[in-house]
Amino acid sequence: MQVTEGTLPDEITDLASGYRRIPAGKIVNAVTWMEARAPVQGLAHPLAMTRVTNLEPAFYRSVFLEIGSPWLWDRAAEMSDADIAEHFADPRQHLYYGHDERGSHVGMAEFTLADSNEIEITYFGLFPSLTGRGLGKRLMAGALDQAWPLKPGRIWLHTSSIDHHSVIGFYRACGFEPFAAGFEITDDPRIKGTLPRDCAPQIPLIETEWVPRAR
């Protein structure tokens, strides 16, 4: 499930209704910001979560890309090993790997503890081969079991239309409610070269500008 880092941007007050076309090589996401103010009781039996403190950047990158490349996550591909190590050396950055009862690694969750006493879930997801088995809620339950004891005023995230169609319902079932909507324009990582061109075939790759046919 895609969750992209960033604070709530300024509101656009002069946005007229209607269609807009963007340049080739760009992607537009419809974004929904969601927040939870209190834990959900009986969400799911939480998975075992291990906070990663002795980080191996190459392993982290492989996990991140295996989980995220179907949804065009490319942050870890843009970061060097030193960048990754520096990022997680900040104690406000929390990285957890989730494990099932057999000890198998099933997914990851990242969150940031902000100075404002809020927690932002920045990345969260299962390995693609494990979706549809009820592990998503258990992974989220495990992540929230790590976050709520830090006593944040709220836990928030945002997700986008690139993600799975059921993601809004999933997060609502986990106690999050939408509080803002907007859009994000990014460079297509398959064109800029941070992800393979065959990633996320469900998302159109448009790299040539459309030119009207001569009449």
C-alpha positions, 0 to 999 in steps of 0.5 A: 500500500502506497503511503507517500511522505510529506506534510499537508500542502497549501489549499488551492483556492482558484482551481476551476472545474474541468479536465487538465492534461499533463506533460508526458513523463508525469503522473498525477495521483488523487491523494487522500489524507487520513488520520486516527485519533484513538486506537481501534479495539479488536482490529486484528491479532497483531503480527510480531514487529521487529524495530530495525536498529542495525540497518542493512541498507541493501537489504532494506532497499530490496524489501522496499522495492519488492513491496513498493515497485508495483505501486511505483515507490522509488525513494529507496532506489534514489538513495545511496546506502549512506543516505539510507543509513543517515535517514534511519540514524534519526531516532524519530524515524521508525522502521519495523519488519513484520513476521508471521508465527513461523518467523517469516518476514511478511512486510514492513512499516515506517513511521516518523515521530514529528516534533508536533507529537504526531506520527506519520505513517510514511510507508506500509505494505506486504510482500506482493505474494502475501496479499489476500491472506488477511495479513494486512490488518495484522501488520497494521495492528502490529505497527499501531501497537508500536505507535500508540504507546508513544502517545501521539496526538494523532497518527496520520498518513496519505495514500493515492489513486495509484494504490490498490482500489480497496485502500481507503476502505482498508485504512478506515477499517483500521481506524483512519478517517479522511480529512483532506483531498488533493493531488500530486504530480510526480515524474514517472520513475520508469522514465527517469530510470529509478524503476524498471519500465515494466513495473506497475503495468496497470498505470499507463506509461506515457513518454511521448507528447500527444500531437493532434493529427493534421486535418 
